[in-house]
Amino acid sequence: MEKVHYAAIDVGSNAVRLLIKCVNSEGMEEPLSKVLIMRVPIRLGEDSFTKGYIGEEKTDNMVRLMRAYYEMMQIYRVKDYRACATSAMRDASNAEAVIAQIREKTGIHIDIIDGDEEARLVSDNHIEQIISDGGNYIYLDVGGGSTELTIPAAEIFLEVADITGAKTIIAPIVGLADGIIEDLYIRHQSQPS
């Protein structure tokens, strides 16, 4: 039986990540296993947060990278994917034109998501399973251009603030991408084969 793979592309302010996971056999502890993680520091926020738009060089680099990510998804025979862009694309005046160019040249569609959806996707990582005491907690995702606050016990997902002029802030490597794949997996589980 051929393995089923899902992919997520996280277009962040500093880096663009590709995560591919495969569906594990029934009976395994985890339903999904990481197969591939790639991260390329395109740094869209350098343009978006200082100029208000994404320049030609970064757009060209995004097109090249999305072609490469498309090929990686073909190699792994990815069943479904979702590409999400966060703060840098939200703030860029030419975001729709950049996304249209990427789609035309690569076939990859990118969704610009708001901070609330970003926080929800990050919270889909089932962080509570990592915390051993089972108590309440707050999850704070500090990204390159925005910060999201999640309080799982209260089902609160908030974009805390836009950090204008941010250059480089280290964020979780696959937080958003993991949540995207979790969504894809659940959606496909509920569909008939």
N, C-alpha and C positions, 0 to 999 in steps of 0.2 A: 504494500500500500504506500502510495506517494504521500510524503508529509505535506501538510497545509501550512503555508507561511503567510503572515501579515506584516505590513511595514508601516512605519510612521516617519514622517519628516517634520522636524521641529525647526522652523526658520526663526531663529532668535536674533537679538540685537548684536551679539558678538559672534556666534557660531551657528552653523546649519548642521543638524544631526540627522543621520539615518539610523533607524533601529529596525531590525528584522527579527521576528520571533516565529517559532514553529509551534504547532499544536502538539502536545504530548499525547501519548497513548493513554487510554482510559486506565484508571487505577494509579497513575503517577501522582505524587503529592502536589506538584504544580501543574496547572493546565497548559502553561506556555513556557518555553525556554528561549533565552536569547541566543541568536545565531550570529548576528553581525551588528556591530556598533561602529559607525563612522562619524567623525566630527571634523569639520573644516571651518577655520575662523575667517569667515567672509567679512565680518564687522560692518554690517549694514547700519548699525547705530552711529558709526562715525559720520556717515552722510546724513542720515535721517535726523539725528538730534542736533547737528550743527548747521546744516544747510536747509533742512526742511523737506528734502527730497533725496531719492537714491540716484546717485550719479551713474554715468554710462559705464565706467570701469567696473563698479560693483554689480551692475545689472548684467554685464557680459560674464563676469565671474559666476553669478548665480545661474545663468543659462548653462555654462559649461558644467557646473557642479550638478545641476538637475539632470543633465544628460547622463552623467556618470552614475547618479543615483538611480535613474531609470534603468540603466543597463544592469546594475546590481540587483534590482528588483526582478528583472527578466531572468538573470542567472538563477535566482532562488525560486523562480516561478511563483511570485507573490500573488495570492488570490485576491487581496484587496489592500488598499493603502489609504492613508489620509495624510495630507501635508497641511500644516497649520503655521501661520505666521503670527507673531506676537507684536510687541511694542514698536519696534523699528518700522515695520510695515504699517501699523496702525497710524503712526505719526507722519509717514511720508506722503507728501502731496501727490506724488505720482505712483502710488502703490498699485492702483488698478492697472495702469499702463505696464508696469513692470511685470505684474502677474500675468497679464494678457500675452506679453512677449514670451515669457517662460512657457506658458501653455502652448502657444503657437509653435515654438521651436523644440519643445521636449515632450509634449503631451501630458505633462504633469500639471494638475490643477492645485492651486494653493488657496486655502481658506484663511482669511484674516479673522482671527477670533478675538473677542473682547476679554478683558481681564477676568471677568467672572467665569467664563468658560475655561480659560486657562487654569484658574484655580481649581475648578471642578475636575478637569482632566488630571492635574497633578495629584489631587486627592484620590483619584481612582487607583493609585498605586497600592492601596491597602496598607498604608503606613502603620495602621493600628496593629497589624500582625507583627511588626518589628518591635513594638513597645511591649515589654513583658508584663508590666504591672496592671495593664488593662484600664488604667485611669484616663482622665481627660488630658488632652494636649492640644497645642496650637501648632500648625505647620506653617512656616513662613518661607516662601520661595522668593529669594532675592535674585532677580534677573538683571540683565544689562540695561534695561530701560523701564522696568516696572517691578513692583513687588506685590505678590498675592498672599493673602492671609486666609487660611482654612481652619475652621474649628469644626472638626467632624461630628462631635457629639451634638452640636447644635445645628448641624447641616448648614453652616455659614461659609460661603465662598466669596471673598471680597478682593477687589483690586485695591490695594492700600494706597499706592501713590505712583505717579509717574515721576521718574528721576530724570529730570531734564539735564542733558549734557553729560550723562554717564558715559564713561569710556570703557572700562573693563571691570566687571564684577563677576567673580566665579559663581556659577550656578550649578545645580545638580545636573549631571551629565545626561541623564535620560529621563528625568522626571516627567516632563510633558509627553514625551514619546511613549513611555510606558502606559500612561493613561489613554492615549489615542488608541494603542493596540488593544488595550482592555475593552474599550468601546467597540472596536471592530469585531473582536472575538465574541462578545456578548450579542451583538447584532446578528452575526452569522449563525450563532447557536440557536437563535429564535426563528430562523428561516428554514423552511423545508429544504432538504437536499436536492 
